Amino acid sequence: MKITRRSALLAVPALAVAPQAARAQKAADTLRIQFIDAVPNVDMYFNSQRTGLILAHQAWDMLVHRDPATFEIKPSLATDWKFSDDKTLDLNIRKGVKFHDGSALTADDVVYTINMASDPAAKVATPSNYAWIDKAEKTGDFSVSIKMKRPTPAALEYLAMVTPIHPKAYREKVGPEGFSAKPVGAGPYKIVKNDQGKEVVFERFDDYWEGSPKGKPAIKRLQVLFVPELTTTVTNLLGKQTDWIWNINPDQMAQINKVPYLQAVQQESMRIGYLSIDAAGRSGAGNPLTKLKVRQAIWHAVNRQEIADRLVQGGSRVPPAPCFPSQFGCDAAAAVKYDYDPAKAKALLAEAGYPDGFETELVNIVQPTSWGAAIQNYLAAVGIKAKMNQLQVAPGIQKTQKGESPLYFSSWGSYSINDVSAIMPVMFGAGALDNYSKDPELEKLIAEGGATSDKAVRAKAYSAAVKIATEQAYWLPINTYVNAYAFAKDLDFKTYPDELPRFYFAKWK
């Protein structure tokens, strides 16, 4: 089967541009940003969307900071730290930090936030990010001890990437819903408008603490709009109605780069596109996907290399294991290999009792939609007639977490944490919301890999988990993401491999 690429044609000469409006925005020191996936809750603990993570890092600081170029862990809200034993992390909290409401950050805020995030009753969006935490204790006005349930080698990465610190007094006063509506952080930007799911406006926080590795932002204001259609964001960029978008169709890059006032660049990230297969039968009785040979047929049916090369482009790779290749524990050698082989896929379907194939539903939250369409076409070629259900990110996640998606095409960026503990427990671990495998042995191995700091023991457990996950064909890794960014040429903006746009580093040329 040949891929046909469906790209929005950019009729650049026909578009009316508004140079005066563009100059006015730059003069007003406002960077206009558009995302296609609306974030219903900007409190990062209660959304699992990459866009939510991006917004959080503009308005909140974490205890430690991970250098985006070197991945080195540096001081942030904590000035220093030490592991007093293999399950205790002691941190000294920076003095003189203010939240956006003017209150001072202390150990009380840190303890409150960490205990909230690790409490199952809080129902955070990605509980595996905090499942390693037993509790946080105050050891002084500006010192904290984090007690771990188990040794956690990636603890500092989780504290750097997914643990923003909230103001205890304010959040207790307004409650979780009030905090979501009018959030307060201690980061370089403060949120001054939050029209949930539609628009978020940030302004530079003038009382931001000196010496932060993020620095004080050069651009005064960020206006973030959520626009559901990718083609609309491209049109808005061409018409100078916005300054920055991403995840455009790679086919559009050459055309955008011909526009004098625009530029487009690519950067591989740690995000993986994947097809989740309902092996557990959560989506209904008699589901063919519960049969191993049917799942193996799907793995053989999809030409992942062609998707990576022709649709994603930019050096996209096909991950052999259900994780990003650089993550600790992502053992490619342990993965069972499945070549693209439509004839074998058809034979496996016949052996499973479906010589004429079957019908099912394919829930897709990925943009561009041509990627999901390619998977649909590959499946159709072997007899699996998958009806496409294209959804926005939030409703797609909700539908899948309810167990209502037989096939689910999505992506996972591991919060850019370079350890399989940020992906395998989410997809296969006990109690994982998206877990469509329900394999006790696999769950046991993943738990073992996350229960020790012994690298050899961790590697052995995760290798065995990779073997089972691929042998049973539970979760098909499709491609690594190569993000395509497009933005105004007079914007100085740098991309990073952790898929985290840092607008606080951006500046006008």
FIVEX-248501 format. One record per residue (C-alpha): x, y, z; residue number from 1. Coordinates in Angstrom, 1 decimal, always signed. Example, Ala and Ser with C-alpha at 12.3 -4.5 7.8 and 13.67 -1.06 7.14 Angstrom:
% FIVEX-248501
        X        Y        Z   num
    +12.3     -4.5     +7.8     1
    +13.7     -1.1     +7.1     2
***
This chain:
% FIVEX-248501
        X        Y        Z   num
     +0.0     +0.0     +0.0     1
     +1.3     +3.5     -0.9     2
     +0.8     +6.4     +1.4     3
     -1.0     +9.4     +0.0     4
     -0.2    +12.6     +1.8     5
     -3.0    +15.0     +2.3     6
     -1.6    +18.4     +3.1     7
     -3.2    +21.8     +3.3     8
     -2.0    +23.7     +0.2     9
     -0.6    +27.0     +1.2    10
     -1.8    +29.6     -1.3    11
     +0.7    +32.2     +0.0    12
     +0.4    +34.8     -2.8    13
     -3.4    +34.8     -2.4    14
     -3.4    +35.5     +1.3    15
     -3.9    +39.1     +2.4    16
     -1.2    +39.9     +5.0    17
     -1.4    +42.6     +7.7    18
     +2.1    +43.9     +8.3    19
     +0.7    +46.8    +10.4    20
     -1.0    +44.4    +12.8    21
     +2.2    +42.3    +13.0    22
     +4.3    +45.3    +13.8    23
     +1.8    +46.5    +16.4    24
     +2.0    +43.1    +18.2    25
     +5.8    +43.3    +18.3    26
     +5.6    +46.9    +19.5    27
     +3.2    +45.8    +22.2    28
     +5.7    +43.1    +23.2    29
     +3.1    +40.3    +22.8    30
     +4.0    +36.9    +21.5    31
     +0.9    +35.3    +20.0    32
     +0.9    +31.5    +20.3    33
     -1.7    +29.0    +19.0    34
     -2.2    +25.3    +19.9    35
     -4.8    +23.0    +18.5    36
     -5.4    +21.0    +21.7    37
     -7.3    +23.0    +24.2    38
     -6.2    +22.6    +27.9    39
     -9.3    +22.5    +30.1    40
     -7.3    +22.7    +33.3    41
     -4.0    +24.6    +33.4    42
     -3.1    +23.1    +36.7    43
     -0.6    +20.6    +35.4    44
     -1.4    +18.0    +38.0    45
     -4.8    +17.6    +36.5    46
     -4.1    +17.3    +32.8    47
     -1.8    +14.9    +31.0    48
     -1.5    +16.9    +27.8    49
     +1.9    +18.1    +26.5    50
     +0.4    +21.6    +25.9    51
     -0.6    +21.7    +29.6    52
     +3.0    +20.8    +30.6    53
     +4.3    +23.6    +28.3    54
     +2.0    +26.2    +29.9    55
     +2.9    +25.1    +33.4    56
     +6.6    +25.6    +32.8    57
     +6.0    +29.2    +31.8    58
     +4.1    +30.0    +35.0    59
     +5.5    +27.7    +37.6    60
     +8.9    +26.7    +38.9    61
    +10.0    +23.3    +40.1    62
    +12.3    +22.4    +43.0    63
    +15.1    +21.7    +40.5    64
    +15.8    +22.6    +36.9    65
    +16.9    +20.3    +34.1    66
    +19.1    +22.1    +31.6    67
    +17.4    +21.7    +28.2    68
    +20.6    +21.2    +26.3    69
    +22.6    +19.0    +28.6    70
    +19.9    +17.4    +30.9    71
    +22.0    +18.4    +33.9    72
    +20.0    +18.9    +37.1    73
    +20.5    +22.4    +38.5    74
    +19.2    +24.3    +41.5    75
    +15.8    +26.1    +41.2    76
    +13.4    +26.5    +44.1    77
    +15.7    +24.2    +46.0    78
    +19.2    +25.5    +46.4    79
    +20.8    +22.1    +47.2    80
    +19.9    +18.6    +48.0    81
    +21.2    +15.2    +49.1    82
    +20.1    +11.6    +49.4    83
    +20.5    +10.9    +53.1    84
    +19.6     +7.2    +52.3    85
    +18.3     +5.4    +49.3    86
    +14.7     +6.4    +50.1    87
    +15.1     +9.9    +51.6    88
    +15.8    +13.1    +49.7    89
    +16.6    +16.2    +51.7    90
    +16.3    +19.7    +50.1    91
    +17.0    +23.2    +51.2    92
    +14.4    +25.7    +49.8    93
    +15.4    +29.0    +48.3    94
    +14.6    +32.1    +50.4    95
    +13.1    +35.3    +48.9    96
    +10.9    +33.6    +46.2    97
     +7.5    +35.1    +45.7    98
     +4.4    +33.6    +44.3    99
     +2.4    +35.7    +41.8   100
     +0.0    +36.8    +44.5   101
     +2.9    +38.3    +46.5   102
     +3.1    +35.6    +49.2   103
     +6.5    +34.2    +50.1   104
     +7.3    +30.6    +49.2   105
     +8.4    +28.4    +52.2   106
     +8.7    +24.8    +53.0   107
     +5.0    +24.7    +53.9   108
     +4.1    +25.2    +50.2   109
     +6.5    +22.5    +49.1   110
     +5.2    +19.9    +51.6   111
     +1.6    +20.8    +50.8   112
     +2.1    +20.4    +47.0   113
     +4.1    +17.2    +47.1   114
     +1.7    +15.5    +49.5   115
     -1.3    +16.6    +47.4   116
     +0.2    +15.2    +44.2   117
     +1.1    +11.9    +45.8   118
     -2.3    +11.4    +47.5   119
     -4.5     +9.0    +45.6   120
     -7.5    +10.9    +46.7   121
     -6.3    +13.9    +44.7   122
     -6.8    +12.0    +41.5   123
     -4.0    +13.6    +39.6   124
     -4.0    +13.0    +35.8   125
     -0.8    +10.9    +35.8   126
     -0.5     +9.2    +39.2   127
     +2.6     +7.1    +38.1   128
     +4.6    +10.4    +38.1   129
     +4.2    +10.6    +41.9   130
     +3.6     +7.0    +42.9   131
     +7.2     +6.8    +44.2   132
     +6.6     +9.4    +46.9   133
     +5.5     +8.3    +50.3   134
     +5.3    +11.8    +51.9   135
     +7.1    +15.1    +52.3   136
     +8.0    +16.5    +55.7   137
     +9.0    +19.9    +56.8   138
    +12.3    +19.9    +58.6   139
    +12.7    +23.6    +58.9   140
    +11.1    +26.9    +57.6   141
    +13.1    +26.4    +54.4   142
    +14.0    +22.7    +54.4   143
    +12.1    +19.6    +53.3   144
    +12.6    +15.9    +53.4   145
    +10.9    +13.7    +50.8   146
    +10.3    +10.1    +51.8   147
    +10.1     +7.6    +49.0   148
     +8.2     +4.4    +48.9   149
    +11.1     +2.8    +47.1   150
    +14.5     +3.9    +45.7   151
    +13.8     +6.1    +42.7   152
    +16.8     +6.9    +40.5   153
    +14.8     +9.3    +38.4   154
    +13.5    +11.3    +41.4   155
    +15.2    +14.5    +40.5   156
    +13.9    +14.3    +36.9   157
    +10.4    +14.0    +38.1   158
    +10.9    +17.0    +40.5   159
    +12.4    +19.0    +37.6   160
     +9.7    +18.2    +34.9   161
     +6.4    +17.4    +36.5   162
     +6.3    +18.8    +40.1   163
     +5.4    +22.5    +40.0   164
     +5.0    +24.1    +43.5   165
     +1.7    +25.6    +44.4   166
     +1.0    +28.2    +47.1   167
     -0.6    +26.4    +50.1   168
     -2.6    +29.2    +51.6   169
     -4.1    +30.4    +48.3   170
     -5.0    +27.0    +47.0   171
     -6.6    +25.9    +50.3   172
     -8.6    +29.2    +50.3   173
    -10.0    +28.9    +46.7   174
    -10.0    +25.1    +46.4   175
     -8.9    +23.0    +43.4   176
    -11.6    +24.4    +41.0   177
    -10.9    +28.0    +42.1   178
     -7.2    +27.4    +41.6   179
     -7.8    +26.0    +38.1   180
     -9.8    +29.1    +37.2   181
     -7.3    +31.6    +38.7   182
     -4.0    +29.8    +39.1   183
     -1.0    +31.2    +40.9   184
     +2.6    +30.0    +40.5   185
     +6.1    +31.3    +41.2   186
     +7.5    +31.1    +37.6   187
     +8.8    +33.7    +35.1   188
     +5.3    +34.5    +33.8   189
     +2.0    +35.0    +35.7   190
     -1.4    +34.1    +34.3   191
     -3.5    +37.2    +34.0   192
     -6.4    +35.8    +31.9   193
     -7.6    +32.2    +31.9   194
    -10.6    +31.6    +29.6   195
    -10.5    +27.8    +30.2   196
    -10.2    +25.9    +27.0   197
    -10.1    +29.0    +24.8   198
     -7.4    +31.5    +25.8   199
     -4.6    +31.9    +28.4   200
     -2.7    +35.2    +28.7   201
     +0.6    +35.4    +30.6   202
     +2.5    +38.5    +31.7   203
     +6.1    +38.8    +32.8   204
     +6.4    +38.6    +36.6   205
     +8.4    +41.5    +37.6   206
     +9.1    +40.1    +41.1   207
    +10.5    +36.9    +39.7   208
    +13.5    +35.7    +41.7   209
    +17.0    +36.7    +40.7   210
    +19.4    +34.0    +39.4   211
    +16.8    +31.6    +38.1   212
    +18.2    +29.3    +35.3   213
    +15.1    +30.4    +33.3   214
    +16.0    +34.1    +33.6   215
    +13.7    +37.0    +33.4   216
    +11.6    +36.8    +30.1   217
    +12.5    +39.2    +27.4   218
     +9.0    +39.3    +26.0   219
     +6.4    +40.9    +28.2   220
     +3.2    +39.1    +27.3   221
     +2.2    +35.7    +25.9   222
     -1.2    +35.3    +24.4   223
     -2.1    +31.6    +24.0   224
     -5.2    +30.7    +21.9   225
     -6.6    +27.2    +21.4   226
     -7.7    +26.8    +17.7   227
     -9.1    +23.3    +17.0   228
     -8.0    +23.1    +13.3   229
     -4.4    +22.8    +12.3   230
     -5.2    +24.4     +8.9   231
     -6.6    +27.4    +10.6   232
     -3.4    +27.9    +12.6   233
     -1.4    +27.8     +9.4   234
     -3.7    +30.3     +7.8   235
     -3.4    +32.5    +10.8   236
     +0.3    +32.3    +10.7   237
     +0.5    +33.2     +7.0   238
     -2.0    +36.0     +7.6   239
     +0.1    +37.4    +10.5   240
     -2.6    +36.8    +13.0   241
     -0.3    +34.7    +15.1   242
     +3.5    +34.4    +15.6   243
     +4.1    +30.8    +16.6   244
     +2.6    +27.3    +15.9   245
     +3.9    +23.8    +15.9   246
     +3.2    +20.3    +14.7   247
     +2.5    +21.4    +11.2   248
     +2.5    +18.9     +8.4   249
     +6.1    +18.5     +7.3   250
     +5.0    +18.9     +3.7   251
     +4.2    +22.5     +4.5   252
     +7.7    +23.4     +5.7   253
     +9.3    +24.2     +2.4   254
     +6.4    +26.4     +1.4   255
     +6.4    +28.3     +4.8   256
    +10.2    +28.8     +4.4   257
     +9.5    +30.6     +1.1   258
     +7.5    +33.2     +2.9   259
     +9.8    +36.2     +3.7   260
     +8.5    +36.8     +7.2   261
     +8.3    +33.2     +8.4   262
    +10.5    +30.2     +9.2   263
     +9.9    +26.5     +9.9   264
    +12.3    +24.1    +11.6   265
    +12.2    +20.5    +12.8   266
    +13.4    +18.9    +16.0   267
    +13.1    +15.2    +17.1   268
    +11.6    +14.8    +20.5   269
    +11.2    +12.0    +23.1   270
     +7.5    +11.6    +22.0   271
     +6.3     +8.4    +20.5   272
     +3.3     +7.9    +18.4   273
     +1.6     +4.6    +19.3   274
     -1.4     +2.4    +18.6   275
     -3.0     +1.0    +21.8   276
     -4.8     -2.3    +21.2   277
     -7.6     -3.4    +23.5   278
     -6.1     -6.8    +24.5   279
     -8.1     -6.8    +27.8   280
    -11.4     -6.5    +26.0   281
    -12.4     -3.3    +27.9   282
    -14.3     -1.9    +24.9   283
    -16.8     -4.8    +24.6   284
    -17.5     -8.5    +24.7   285
    -16.3    -10.6    +21.8   286
    -13.6     -8.1    +20.9   287
    -11.3     -9.7    +18.3   288
     -8.4     -7.7    +19.7   289
     -8.3    -10.0    +22.7   290
     -6.8    -12.7    +20.5   291
     -3.0    -12.7    +20.2   292
     -2.9    -13.6    +16.5   293
     -5.2    -10.6    +15.7   294
     -2.9     -8.2    +17.5   295
     +0.2     -9.8    +15.8   296
     -1.6     -9.3    +12.5   297
     -2.0     -5.6    +13.3   298
     +1.7     -5.3    +14.0   299
     +2.5     -6.9    +10.7   300
     -0.1     -4.9     +8.8   301
     +1.2     -1.4     +9.5   302
     +4.2     -0.1     +7.5   303
     +5.7     +2.0    +10.3   304
     +8.9     +2.8     +8.5   305
     +7.0     +4.3     +5.6   306
     +5.0     +6.4     +8.1   307
     +8.2     +7.6     +9.7   308
    +10.0     +8.3     +6.4   309
     +7.2     +9.8     +4.3   310
     +4.7    +11.3     +6.7   311
     +6.6    +12.3     +9.8   312
     +9.9    +12.9     +8.0   313
    +12.8    +14.8     +9.5   314
    +14.7    +11.7    +10.7   315
    +11.7    +10.0    +12.5   316
    +12.5     +6.5    +13.7   317
    +10.5     +3.4    +14.4   318
    +11.0     +2.4    +18.0   319
    +11.6     -1.3    +18.3   320
    +10.4     -1.4    +21.9   321
     +7.4     +0.4    +23.7   322
     +9.6     +3.3    +24.9   323
    +11.9     +6.0    +23.6   324
    +15.3     +4.5    +22.5   325
    +17.4     +6.6    +24.9   326
    +15.4     +5.9    +28.0   327
    +17.0     +3.7    +30.7   328
    +15.5     +0.3    +30.5   329
    +14.4     +0.6    +26.8   330
    +16.0     -2.6    +25.7   331
    +15.6     -2.9    +21.9   332
    +17.4     -6.3    +21.9   333
    +14.7     -7.8    +24.1   334
    +11.9     -6.7    +21.8   335
    +10.2     -9.2    +19.5   336
    +10.5     -8.0    +15.9   337
     +7.6     -7.7    +13.5   338
     +8.3     -6.9     +9.9   339
     +5.8     -5.2     +7.6   340
     +4.2     -8.2     +6.0   341
     +0.5     -7.9     +4.8   342
     +0.4    -11.5     +3.6   343
     +1.4    -12.7     +7.0   344
     -1.1    -10.4     +8.7   345
     -3.9    -11.9     +6.5   346
     -2.8    -15.4     +7.4   347
     -2.8    -14.6    +11.1   348
     -6.3    -13.2    +10.9   349
     -7.5    -16.3     +9.1   350
     -5.9    -18.5    +11.8   351
     -7.7    -16.4    +14.5   352
    -11.0    -17.1    +12.8   353
    -11.3    -13.8    +10.8   354
    -10.5    -14.8     +7.2   355
    -12.6    -11.9     +5.9   356
    -11.4     -9.5     +8.6   357
    -13.7     -7.6    +11.0   358
    -14.9     -4.1    +11.8   359
    -13.8     -2.0    +14.7   360
    -13.3     +1.6    +15.8   361
    -10.1     +3.6    +15.6   362
    -10.1     +6.6    +18.0   363
     -7.5     +9.2    +16.8   364
     -6.3    +12.3    +18.6   365
     -3.2    +12.8    +16.5   366
     -2.6    +15.7    +14.1   367
     -1.9    +15.7    +11.2   368
     -4.9    +13.4    +10.6   369
     -3.1    +11.9     +7.6   370
     -1.0     +9.8    +10.0   371
     -4.1     +8.1    +11.5   372
     -5.5     +7.8     +8.0   373
     -2.4     +5.9     +6.9   374
     -2.9     +3.4     +9.8   375
     -6.5     +3.0     +8.8   376
     -5.6     +2.3     +5.2   377
     -2.9     -0.3     +6.2   378
     -5.4     -2.1     +8.3   379
     -8.1     -2.0     +5.6   380
     -5.6     -3.6     +3.2   381
     -5.5     -6.8     +5.3   382
     -9.3     -6.8     +6.0   383
     -9.6     -4.8     +9.3   384
    -12.2     -2.1     +8.6   385
    -11.4     +0.5    +11.3   386
    -14.0     +3.3    +11.4   387
    -12.1     +6.5    +12.2   388
    -13.3     +8.5    +15.2   389
    -11.2    +11.7    +15.1   390
    -11.4    +13.5    +18.5   391
     -9.8    +16.5    +20.2   392
     -7.2    +15.5    +22.7   393
     -9.1    +15.8    +26.0   394
    -12.3    +14.0    +24.9   395
    -10.1    +11.3    +23.2   396
     -8.2    +10.7    +26.4   397
    -11.4    +10.6    +28.5   398
    -13.0     +8.1    +26.1   399
    -10.0     +5.8    +26.2   400
     -9.6     +6.0    +30.0   401
    -13.2     +4.7    +30.2   402
    -12.2     +1.7    +28.1   403
    -14.3     +2.7    +25.1   404
    -11.5     +2.7    +22.4   405
    -10.8     -0.6    +20.7   406
     -7.9     +0.9    +18.8   407
     -6.5     +4.2    +20.1   408
     -3.9     +6.2    +18.1   409
     -2.2     +8.7    +20.4   410
     +1.3     +9.8    +21.5   411
     +3.2     +9.9    +24.8   412
     +6.2    +12.2    +25.5   413
     +7.1    +10.7    +28.9   414
     +7.1    +14.2    +30.3   415
    +10.6    +14.2    +28.6   416
    +11.9    +12.0    +31.5   417
    +14.8     +9.8    +30.2   418
    +13.7     +6.7    +32.0   419
    +11.1     +4.0    +31.1   420
     +9.5     +4.6    +34.5   421
     +7.8     +7.5    +32.8   422
     +6.2     +5.4    +30.1   423
     +5.9     +1.7    +30.9   424
     +3.9     +2.0    +34.1   425
     +1.6     +4.4    +32.4   426
     +0.8     +2.0    +29.6   427
     +1.1     -1.4    +31.2   428
     +1.4     -0.9    +35.0   429
     -1.2     -2.1    +37.6   430
     -3.9     +0.5    +37.8   431
     -2.8     +2.5    +34.7   432
     -5.8     +4.3    +33.3   433
     -5.0     +3.5    +29.7   434
     -3.9     -0.1    +30.4   435
     -5.4     -2.3    +27.7   436
     -3.2     -5.3    +28.5   437
     -4.0     -6.3    +32.1   438
     -1.1     -8.8    +32.2   439
     -0.2     -9.7    +35.8   440
     +3.4    -10.8    +34.9   441
     +4.0     -7.7    +32.9   442
     +2.7     -5.5    +35.7   443
     +4.9     -7.4    +38.2   444
     +8.1     -6.9    +36.2   445
     +7.4     -3.2    +35.7   446
     +6.8     -2.8    +39.5   447
    +10.1     -4.7    +40.1   448
    +12.0     -2.3    +37.7   449
    +10.7     +0.7    +39.7   450
    +11.4     -0.7    +43.2   451
    +15.1     -0.5    +43.3   452
    +18.0     +1.8    +42.5   453
    +20.2     -1.2    +41.4   454
    +20.7     -0.6    +37.7   455
    +21.3     -4.3    +36.9   456
    +18.1     -5.4    +38.6   457
    +16.2     -2.6    +37.0   458
    +17.5     -3.4    +33.5   459
    +16.8     -7.1    +33.9   460
    +13.2     -6.5    +34.9   461
    +12.5     -3.9    +32.2   462
    +14.1     -6.1    +29.5   463
    +11.8     -8.9    +30.5   464
     +8.8     -6.5    +30.4   465
     +9.8     -5.3    +26.9   466
     +9.9     -8.9    +25.7   467
     +6.4     -9.7    +27.1   468
     +4.9     -6.5    +25.8   469
     +6.1     -7.0    +22.3   470
     +5.6    -10.8    +22.3   471
     +2.0    -10.3    +23.2   472
     +1.7     -7.4    +20.7   473
     -0.1     -5.2    +23.3   474
     +1.0     -1.7    +22.3   475
     +2.4     -0.8    +18.9   476
     +5.0     +1.9    +18.8   477
     +4.7     +3.7    +15.5   478
     +7.2     +6.5    +15.3   479
     +9.3     +9.0    +17.1   480
     +8.0    +12.5    +16.8   481
     +9.9    +15.2    +14.9   482
     +8.2    +18.4    +15.8   483
     +7.8    +20.9    +13.0   484
     +7.7    +24.5    +14.3   485
     +6.7    +27.5    +12.3   486
     +7.0    +31.1    +13.6   487
     +7.7    +34.7    +12.7   488
    +11.2    +35.3    +11.4   489
    +11.7    +38.2    +13.7   490
    +11.3    +35.9    +16.7   491
    +14.4    +34.5    +18.2   492
    +13.2    +31.0    +19.3   493
    +15.2    +27.9    +20.0   494
    +14.0    +24.3    +19.9   495
    +15.0    +21.5    +22.3   496
    +14.9    +17.7    +22.1   497
    +12.7    +17.5    +25.2   498
     +9.7    +18.9    +23.3   499
     +9.3    +21.7    +25.7   500
     +9.0    +25.2    +24.1   501
    +10.5    +27.7    +26.4   502
     +8.9    +31.0    +25.6   503
    +10.7    +32.6    +28.6   504
    +13.9    +32.3    +26.6   505
    +12.4    +33.8    +23.4   506
    +13.0    +37.4    +22.3   507
    +12.3    +39.7    +19.4   508
    +15.2    +40.3    +17.0   509
***
